[in-house]
């Protein structure tokens, strides 16, 4: 699978009931765990003081990443995504 750097920003519509937000966020946590177990979610960070996430995600191609992986997230309808394909660096100490 290929690796992608993904920046996700979630914007909850103002008129959304907090109970619905809490339910969807709980479902999001479950789905993220499933995607990690399947090898699609490799790492995930939240910049300090910000309401966005930055992660390394894996998929066969960007279409699969957007449609089947990210698109399966319960919060996806409220998200914007910036996707950057990655390739190994020759000086990567993890190689």
C-alpha positions in Angstrom: 0.0 0.0 0.0 1.0 3.6 -0.5 1.4 6.2 2.3 -0.4 9.5 2.4 0.0 12.5 4.7 -3.6 13.6 5.4 -4.7 16.8 7.2 -8.3 16.6 8.3 -10.3 19.5 9.5 -13.7 18.9 11.0 -16.4 21.6 11.0 -19.6 20.6 12.8 -22.6 22.6 11.5 -23.7 25.1 14.1 -27.3 23.8 14.4 -26.1 20.2 15.2 -27.4 18.8 18.5 -24.5 18.1 20.9 -25.9 14.6 21.6 -25.6 13.8 17.9 -22.0 15.2 17.9 -21.0 13.1 20.8 -22.5 10.0 19.3 -20.8 10.5 15.9 -17.4 11.3 17.6 -17.7 8.0 19.6 -18.4 6.1 16.3 -15.4 7.9 14.8 -13.1 6.6 17.5 -14.4 3.0 16.9 -14.0 3.4 13.1 -10.4 4.8 13.5 -9.5 1.7 15.6 -10.9 -0.6 12.8 -8.9 1.3 10.1 -5.8 1.1 12.2 -6.3 -2.7 12.6 -6.7 -3.0 8.9 -3.5 -1.2 8.2 -5.0 2.0 6.8 -4.4 4.4 9.7 -0.7 4.3 10.6 -0.2 7.4 12.8 -2.4 10.3 13.9 -1.6 13.6 15.7 -3.5 16.7 16.8 -1.5 19.9 16.7 -1.6 21.6 20.1 -4.4 24.1 20.4 -6.0 23.2 17.0 -9.1 21.3 15.9 -7.5 19.4 13.1 -5.7 16.1 12.7 -2.6 15.2 10.8 -1.9 11.5 10.1 -0.2 9.0 7.9 -2.8 6.8 6.2 -2.3 3.9 3.8 -4.3 2.8 0.7 -3.6 1.3 -2.7 -4.2 4.7 -4.3 -5.7 8.1 -3.5 -9.1 7.2 -4.9 -9.4 4.2 -2.4 -8.1 6.5 0.4 -10.8 9.1 -0.2 -13.7 6.9 -1.2 -13.3 3.8 1.0 -11.0 4.7 3.8 -11.6 8.4 4.7 -15.1 8.2 3.3 -16.0 5.5 5.8 -15.3 7.8 8.8 -18.6 8.9 10.5 -17.3 12.5 10.6 -16.4 12.5 6.9 -19.4 14.6 5.8 -18.1 17.4 8.1 -14.5 17.1 7.1 -12.2 18.7 4.6 -9.0 16.8 3.7 -5.7 17.8 2.3 -4.0 14.7 0.9 -0.3 14.5 0.1 1.1 11.3 -1.5 4.4 10.2 0.2 7.4 8.2 -1.0 10.3 7.0 1.1 13.2 9.4 1.5 16.7 7.9 1.0 17.8 9.1 4.4 14.8 7.8 6.3 16.2 6.3 9.5 13.3 3.9 9.6 14.2 2.1 6.4 
